Amino acid sequence: MKTFHIAALAGLTFLAQAAIADSVIYDMPYDGSVVFRAGDGSDVAEANCITCHSTDYIEYQPPGKGPDFWKAEVHKMIAIYGAPITEEDGDIIAAYLAAQY
């Protein structure tokens, strides 16, 4: 009888863990509420940046920070967060962001 209780408890534990382990579906952050400003490089920025975050992230950065700020931000996305952006595209994106934001 004791073996039955242990087996039943183990079975219930397994079922509870399986119920908790259901996959979660969520929407990506990009909802189009803020769009990239028109300018040289906007297509490259849009193709790369919204892969990981919404355009709001860019829009809410301090305005007029200049090329060094944006180059550092793009490099951080690549080096720290693993953004799959080529060096060439990174330069285009940084120049675009510096000119538009």
C-alpha positions as CSV (number, residue, x, y, z in Angstrom):
1,M,0.0,0.0,0.0
2,K,2.9,2.4,0.9
3,T,4.4,1.7,-2.6
4,F,1.1,2.6,-4.2
5,H,1.0,6.0,-2.4
6,I,4.6,6.8,-3.4
7,A,3.8,5.8,-7.0
8,A,0.6,7.9,-7.0
9,L,2.4,10.9,-5.5
10,A,5.2,10.6,-8.1
11,G,2.6,10.4,-10.9
12,L,0.8,13.5,-9.6
13,T,4.1,15.4,-9.3
14,F,4.9,14.5,-12.9
15,L,1.5,15.6,-14.2
16,A,1.8,18.9,-12.3
17,Q,5.2,19.6,-13.8
18,A,3.9,18.8,-17.3
19,A,1.0,21.2,-16.8
20,I,3.3,24.0,-15.7
21,A,5.7,23.3,-18.7
22,D,3.2,24.3,-21.3
23,S,4.7,26.6,-24.0
24,V,3.9,30.3,-23.9
25,I,3.0,32.2,-27.1
26,Y,3.5,35.9,-27.1
27,D,3.6,38.7,-29.7
28,M,6.8,40.3,-30.7
29,P,7.3,43.8,-29.5
30,Y,7.1,45.5,-32.9
31,D,3.6,46.7,-33.4
32,G,4.3,49.5,-35.9
33,S,3.3,52.2,-33.5
34,V,6.5,54.1,-34.1
35,V,8.1,54.0,-37.5
36,F,11.6,54.7,-38.6
37,R,12.1,58.3,-39.8
38,A,12.8,58.5,-43.5
39,G,16.5,58.9,-44.5
40,D,19.5,57.1,-45.9
41,G,19.9,53.8,-44.1
42,S,16.4,53.6,-42.7
43,D,15.8,50.4,-44.6
44,V,18.9,48.8,-43.1
45,A,18.0,50.0,-39.6
46,E,14.5,48.7,-39.9
47,A,15.6,45.3,-41.3
48,N,18.0,44.8,-38.4
49,C,16.7,46.7,-35.3
50,I,13.1,45.4,-35.2
51,T,14.4,41.9,-35.1
52,C,15.0,42.4,-31.3
53,H,13.1,45.4,-30.2
54,S,10.4,47.9,-31.2
55,T,11.2,51.2,-32.8
56,D,10.1,52.8,-29.5
57,Y,13.5,51.9,-28.1
58,I,15.2,54.1,-30.6
59,E,12.6,56.9,-30.5
60,Y,12.9,57.3,-26.7
61,Q,16.7,57.7,-26.6
62,P,18.0,61.2,-25.8
63,P,17.8,63.3,-29.0
64,G,20.9,64.7,-30.7
65,K,23.4,62.5,-29.1
66,G,25.6,62.3,-32.3
67,P,27.6,59.7,-34.1
68,D,29.8,58.5,-31.2
69,F,26.7,57.7,-29.1
70,W,24.9,55.8,-31.8
71,K,28.1,53.9,-32.9
72,A,28.5,52.8,-29.3
73,E,24.8,51.8,-29.0
74,V,25.0,49.7,-32.2
75,H,28.2,48.1,-31.1
76,K,26.6,47.2,-27.7
77,M,23.7,45.6,-29.5
78,I,26.2,43.4,-31.5
79,A,28.8,42.7,-28.8
80,I,26.7,42.4,-25.7
81,Y,23.3,41.4,-26.9
82,G,24.5,39.3,-29.9
83,A,22.6,41.2,-32.6
84,P,23.3,39.5,-36.0
85,I,24.4,42.7,-37.7
86,T,27.4,43.0,-40.0
87,E,30.1,45.6,-39.4
88,E,29.0,47.3,-42.7
89,D,25.4,47.4,-41.7
90,G,26.3,48.6,-38.2
91,D,28.1,51.6,-39.7
92,I,25.1,52.4,-41.9
93,I,22.7,52.1,-38.9
94,A,24.8,54.3,-36.7
95,A,25.1,57.0,-39.3
96,Y,21.4,56.8,-40.0
97,L,20.5,57.1,-36.3
98,A,22.9,59.9,-35.7
99,A,21.4,61.9,-38.6
100,Q,17.8,61.2,-37.8
101,Y,17.7,61.0,-34.0
